[in-house]
């Protein structure tokens, strides 16, 4: 069994493991030095997931976590949630109720001469200092 995602085909990728020695300068040291570089492999995070296919059958698939999170596969529903009799009636009634659509409100226009403008001297006179 290869370590490849069955949905997107993501597999292993190669990279480097860098070995360093020394204390960082910001910590008061002389600085870090690279003492060795070795090759390594990065493996995808694969999970075994039971999925529902298009015709309704279930199948176990090895999929990466990005495919699971993005919704590329649909998980199998193991147990149907429990429904109470009065919940079933209320959901069917709520589906039949028509929703009223409201028209968007137009912005309110301000009239140009609704308030007389105050001059800067009258504004200063309107603000009286508070007496203590």
KEPATI-846439 format. One record per residue (C-alpha): x, y, z; residue number from 0. Coordinates in pm, whole numbers. Example, Ala and Ser with C-alpha at 12.3 -4.5 7.8 and 13.67 -1.06 7.14 Angstrom:
<mipas>
{east->1230	north->-450	up->780	k->0}
{east->1367	north->-106	up->714	k->1}
</mipas>
This chain:
<mipas>
{east->0	north->0	up->0	k->0}
{east->161	north->322	up->-116	k->1}
{east->146	north->640	up->87	k->2}
{east->-47	north->840	up->-171	k->3}
{east->-378	north->1023	up->-135	k->4}
{east->-642	north->850	up->-351	k->5}
{east->-826	north->1179	up->-412	k->6}
{east->-559	north->1433	up->-509	k->7}
{east->-255	north->1207	up->-560	k->8}
{east->-37	north->1378	up->-301	k->9}
{east->261	north->1161	up->-214	k->10}
{east->596	north->1184	up->-42	k->11}
{east->828	north->1474	up->-110	k->12}
{east->1200	north->1508	up->-46	k->13}
{east->1380	north->1773	up->153	k->14}
{east->1676	north->1838	up->382	k->15}
{east->1732	north->1797	up->755	k->16}
{east->1978	north->2068	up->859	k->17}
{east->2187	north->2009	up->1173	k->18}
{east->2308	north->2326	up->1346	k->19}
{east->2541	north->2392	up->1637	k->20}
{east->2602	north->2702	up->1847	k->21}
{east->2406	north->2972	up->2026	k->22}
{east->2208	north->3231	up->1832	k->23}
{east->2340	north->3586	up->1822	k->24}
{east->2023	north->3736	up->1965	k->25}
{east->2071	north->3510	up->2268	k->26}
{east->2425	north->3638	up->2322	k->27}
{east->2618	north->3375	up->2130	k->28}
{east->2854	north->3388	up->1835	k->29}
{east->2595	north->3249	up->1594	k->30}
{east->2479	north->2910	up->1468	k->31}
{east->2678	north->2705	up->1222	k->32}
{east->2552	north->2431	up->988	k->33}
{east->2730	north->2108	up->1077	k->34}
{east->2545	north->1865	up->850	k->35}
{east->2278	north->1832	up->585	k->36}
{east->2103	north->1499	up->527	k->37}
{east->1819	north->1408	up->293	k->38}
{east->1477	north->1321	up->436	k->39}
{east->1123	north->1249	up->314	k->40}
{east->808	north->1440	up->405	k->41}
{east->504	north->1209	up->410	k->42}
{east->145	north->1329	up->364	k->43}
{east->-98	north->1308	up->656	k->44}
{east->-317	north->1024	up->528	k->45}
{east->-628	north->904	up->708	k->46}
{east->-845	north->601	up->635	k->47}
{east->-1199	north->731	up->584	k->48}
{east->-1517	north->543	up->500	k->49}
{east->-1690	north->735	up->222	k->50}
{east->-2020	north->712	up->38	k->51}
{east->-1984	north->675	up->-338	k->52}
{east->-2220	north->818	up->-600	k->53}
{east->-2430	north->501	up->-625	k->54}
{east->-2477	north->480	up->-245	k->55}
{east->-2221	north->212	up->-154	k->56}
{east->-1949	north->268	up->105	k->57}
{east->-1577	north->236	up->47	k->58}
{east->-1265	north->288	up->259	k->59}
{east->-1034	north->550	up->110	k->60}
{east->-691	north->676	up->216	k->61}
{east->-721	north->1051	up->185	k->62}
{east->-500	north->1339	up->299	k->63}
{east->-637	north->1574	up->563	k->64}
{east->-660	north->1864	up->317	k->65}
{east->-902	north->1666	up->101	k->66}
{east->-1111	north->1573	up->405	k->67}
{east->-1125	north->1932	up->530	k->68}
{east->-1200	north->2082	up->188	k->69}
{east->-1501	north->1854	up->139	k->70}
{east->-1357	north->1666	up->-160	k->71}
{east->-1496	north->1344	up->-8	k->72}
{east->-1823	north->1279	up->167	k->73}
{east->-1802	north->1077	up->489	k->74}
{east->-2032	north->782	up->547	k->75}
{east->-2326	north->854	up->778	k->76}
{east->-2314	north->572	up->1033	k->77}
{east->-2616	north->663	up->1246	k->78}
{east->-2909	north->876	up->1140	k->79}
{east->-2978	north->1133	up->1412	k->80}
{east->-3270	north->1052	up->1641	k->81}
{east->-3587	north->1247	up->1562	k->82}
{east->-3879	north->1302	up->1796	k->83}
{east->-4232	north->1291	up->1651	k->84}
{east->-4312	north->1656	up->1728	k->85}
{east->-3976	north->1767	up->1578	k->86}
{east->-4064	north->1598	up->1249	k->87}
{east->-4399	north->1782	up->1234	k->88}
{east->-4244	north->2121	up->1314	k->89}
{east->-3973	north->2085	up->1048	k->90}
{east->-4229	north->1997	up->779	k->91}
{east->-4442	north->2298	up->878	k->92}
{east->-4146	north->2535	up->877	k->93}
{east->-4054	north->2429	up->524	k->94}
{east->-4401	north->2512	up->394	k->95}
{east->-4410	north->2861	up->545	k->96}
{east->-4325	north->3120	up->285	k->97}
{east->-4070	north->3382	up->377	k->98}
{east->-4155	north->3744	up->312	k->99}
{east->-3897	north->3935	up->118	k->100}
{east->-3848	north->4296	up->208	k->101}
{east->-3727	north->4558	up->-34	k->102}
{east->-3403	north->4726	up->64	k->103}
{east->-3455	north->5062	up->226	k->104}
{east->-3349	north->5365	up->29	k->105}
{east->-3105	north->5599	up->203	k->106}
{east->-3265	north->5893	up->378	k->107}
{east->-3191	north->6226	up->211	k->108}
{east->-3117	north->6527	up->424	k->109}
{east->-3256	north->6854	up->303	k->110}
{east->-3000	north->7123	up->241	k->111}
{east->-3176	north->7394	up->444	k->112}
{east->-3306	north->7178	up->726	k->113}
{east->-3075	north->7338	up->987	k->114}
{east->-2919	north->7679	up->972	k->115}
{east->-2543	north->7669	up->997	k->116}
{east->-2380	north->7828	up->1298	k->117}
{east->-2086	north->8058	up->1255	k->118}
{east->-1762	north->7982	up->1437	k->119}
{east->-1823	north->8266	up->1686	k->120}
{east->-2167	north->8137	up->1776	k->121}
{east->-2022	north->7785	up->1828	k->122}
{east->-1769	north->7923	up->2074	k->123}
{east->-2044	north->8116	up->2252	k->124}
{east->-2260	north->7803	up->2268	k->125}
{east->-1985	north->7615	up->2454	k->126}
{east->-1972	north->7772	up->2795	k->127}
{east->-1699	north->7670	up->3038	k->128}
{east->-1817	north->7469	up->3337	k->129}
{east->-1786	north->7662	up->3664	k->130}
{east->-1643	north->7477	up->3962	k->131}
</mipas>
